[in-house]
Each structure stands twice: as C-alpha cells, then as structure tokens.
C-alpha cells in the first residue's frame, strides 16, 4: 500500500469512480472494503491519516454493549454481537476473546449479573465467545489479585472481544486496496462539483502533502467523516441541520501492576451511570471511559480535568492500589459521532442510541453517522445497498460477512506485540534478515524496532512521525513520554527512507511533540480554593 502508487493509479483512471468515500475512519474504511470487494471502482479520501480521530481512541473492545442491553436496546446488542463474532472470525490476528470479571459487593449482584449476562450470551447465538458464570471470591482474587477486598463476595465472568483499533483501520485500508480501491490519506475535500440538477457529481480535493489539486468524479458520494459530517453537509447545503451530537470519551493508560493477569475488570455502574473498564492491552492497562457532551469538535481533542479525576476516583474504588496522576503513562480523548436525537430534550449522551443513521441530501449525497467500531461492517453494507438503489447502480451481493481481512492468519503468538501484523510479520522478519540493524529497539522498555518504522513508511502509508508512533506502532497511546523520547530517532529513520532533509526531521519532531504533550498527564496545580 504505497501512497504514490495509488496517486498514479488515480491519474491513470482519470479520476473516475463508482463510489467516492470521504473519511478514513472505521466507517469509511469499512465502506471502501465493501464496495471494492463487490467489484465497484472505489476511491476513499481522508483529510489527515487513517483513524486519526475517534477510530484510534476507543476502549479497544469489540462488544455487543452490556450497557445497551440494560437500556433495553436489544436489537442493537444482537446486531453488535453478530458483528463481534464476524470480526474475530475474519481477523483473528487482531480480534481476540477476553474474560471480563465483575466484582460483587452486594448479596444480590451475583444472581442479577449472572442472569443478565446469560441473556447476553444467548443473544450471541452460535457466535458466542464463552459462557457467563458466577465466581467464588477465591477465584476472583486469583484472576484479579488487585481487586478491592473490603466486602467482596465473589463475582461474575463473561466474555467479549478485544482488538487494536488503529491497526484494524490500517488492515481495512490494505484490504480495500487489495480489492482494487484507491485509499488516500492527507487528501482533503475542499468543494463539491454539481450538475445542472444540483446533484453532486464529484469533488475538488487538495493533496495536503504537495498542495496539488485533484478532481475526482463519482457516481455515488458517501460522507463518512464521523464528528465532521456536519461540516461536509454544510459545504453541500448551508441550511443543513446538525446531525451529530459529539460525546467525548477519555481513557487513561497505566502499568499492568494495577491489573495483573489476562482478565479485564468491568465496573457495571459508576457514579454517572456508565460502565467503566480496566482492560489489559499490549502489556499495559486501559482505564475508561467517560461520556462528556461537547458542542465543538477537534482533530486532537483534550481530556478535561474532571474526566481524568473521575476515572482515577472510580478505579480507586475498585482496586486495592489506587492509581494516581503520576501513574498515568498516557491519556487520550476521542469524540463519538453520536447521531443527534430527534427529541431535543434528550440531554445525556449516554442515553442516545449507538445505532447508525443514514441521510440523503437534496444533492443525493449519502451521509452516515452514529454506530460504533463493532458494527462498522454492518453499517457499510447498509449504506452501500442504499447507494446502489439511490444511484441505480448494478446490484452486487455484499461478501464482507465472510471476507478474511488482510494479514489473516490463525497462527497468532500474542506474546509479542507484532502479532497485529498477521501474516505480514514474515515480510518484516525478512527485512531484518537482510539488514540486522533493523532489529534495533526504539526504546529499551518496548518491543517496537526500526523495522516497524520502515515497514510503516514502505507499506502502510505512514508519512509523519505521528502516523508511526500513534497509529502504526502504538507507543504514543502506551507511554507518551517514551514516544517523545524516541521521536527524533523515528524522524531520522523516516527521513532516510523518504529522502527528506534534516530540516524536515526537526519540523516533524516539533510537530509530534506538540501533539504528544496532550497525552502526557502532569501534576495537577492545586488552586487556593481547592486547598480550602
């Protein structure tokens, strides 16, 4: 997957396609896989990098949504559970089953959660990942020795899926390209082209790396830009009403000493009525999440102090060793593109359904919003079917329910971080055999090496230090200070591979540090009012 090759292909095909997808997150990439695998001429344009926004900042779960079951949204849960099973089946190198344990502190909780989670299992049917069962206090302590002991009566175990979100996004991009799609990052749509009837027939886009203007003509236009869908709809029609209600979710990453072992912890009801997770991930633990309504959206959102305090407080109530600010290795925030409710009186975003919605504008542009990572494939199938009917395209059957994604392998060794590459790991190892210096570690505490950087540039369209350290190798999300420390080394490796100058290196490091500082949690300044 080489960006220049795809640009050249775009030129040769005279900028014509059946489907033009705007947005390179989970939804857009899923749509590209769907349309390309059906044999449609497909182009996807992303203004920044693939999964730059929400799609790299999830809780790393592939799940039906226990909370939505409690809210009575059974159809959403059933669909998500089916999709969870398909994700694991089609990408076993990225999606795995994980044990989640709920500690019980009241006499009624064991029966209550066992019954509820058994229903959750039954809804999954043949795609269930395991059976929910009650646990003794001794068994809970064996699996989660750091769980709060005071009043602990036992627990309940259930199974859900876990994955690496940004790596899944890269995998979807490569899968789409494998099927003939052109997927371009750093290509921003700047205006729409319309015919005399007012229908969109193409776009004018800007190559953000060269400044070059591109004209792309398409039969069907899909807006899949997440929290930015309203911006595109306003560009199309100034009077368009808002379709997205952004909600911020924050996560803290801490050392695995707070949650040793392979099982995750689920806190079923926090002070704000949400669930909170402690999830082992790449040798660390992800704690989260929050649900904070926002009026604005940014490419690089920042965690609010109240969100950080909330997660630390809630985790401290359920763990014997309470994590503090100084224990946080990385903090990241993401914006959920919740579909705005028709009832304006719905104030709390946690009460808004995660079901997706599709809109058709007067210009016949399709817009999709809502949903979540787990249901990306189903969302794609839905909107592509709508697009085929809307534009009178040839009916072609969707094949993604059983489509093995790029890198598919059942031989997965999760003792090493690079299992996320799937079958591609053999090519990376071959690179190291040819040049042993590529095995050099970027940081002594982590297994990311020089080969991972070179591979990201050569085969995964990484063009900035941030692309590599945030979304190809996940060091920024695992340990922000370590990522800042190795940024100059990564910039040097990339510059040699790309033929860039020392000035480019310095600028890359500076830009990365500007982004990375938002992931570093500093000591909180105590105001005079707080002291009192």
ABEGO torsion letter per residue (X at the ends): XBAAAAAAAAAAAGGBBABBBBEABAAAAAAAAAAAAAGBBBBBBBABBBGABAAAABAGBBBAGAAAAAAGBAAAAAAAAAAAAAAAAABAAABBBBBBBBBBABAAAAAAAAAAAAAAAAAAEAABAEBBBBBBAAAAAAABAABBABGBAEBBBBBBBBBBAAAAAAAAAAAAAAAGBBBBBGBBBABBBBBAAGBBAEBBBBBAAAGBBBBBBBABBBBBAEAAAAAAAAAABAABBBABBBBBBBBBBBBAAABBEABBBBBABBAAGBBBBBBBBGGBBBBOBBBBBBABBBABBBBBAAAAAAAAAAAAAABABBBBAAABABBBBBBBBBBBBABAABABAAABBABBBBBBBAAGBBBBBEEBAAAAAAAAAAAAAAAAAAAGBBBBBBAAAABBBBGBBABBBAABAAAAAEAAAAAAAAAAAABAAAABBABAABABBAAAAAAAAAAAGBABAAAAAAAABAAAAABAAAAAAAAAAAAAAAAAAAGBBAAAAAAAAAAAAAAAAAABBBBBBBBAAAAX
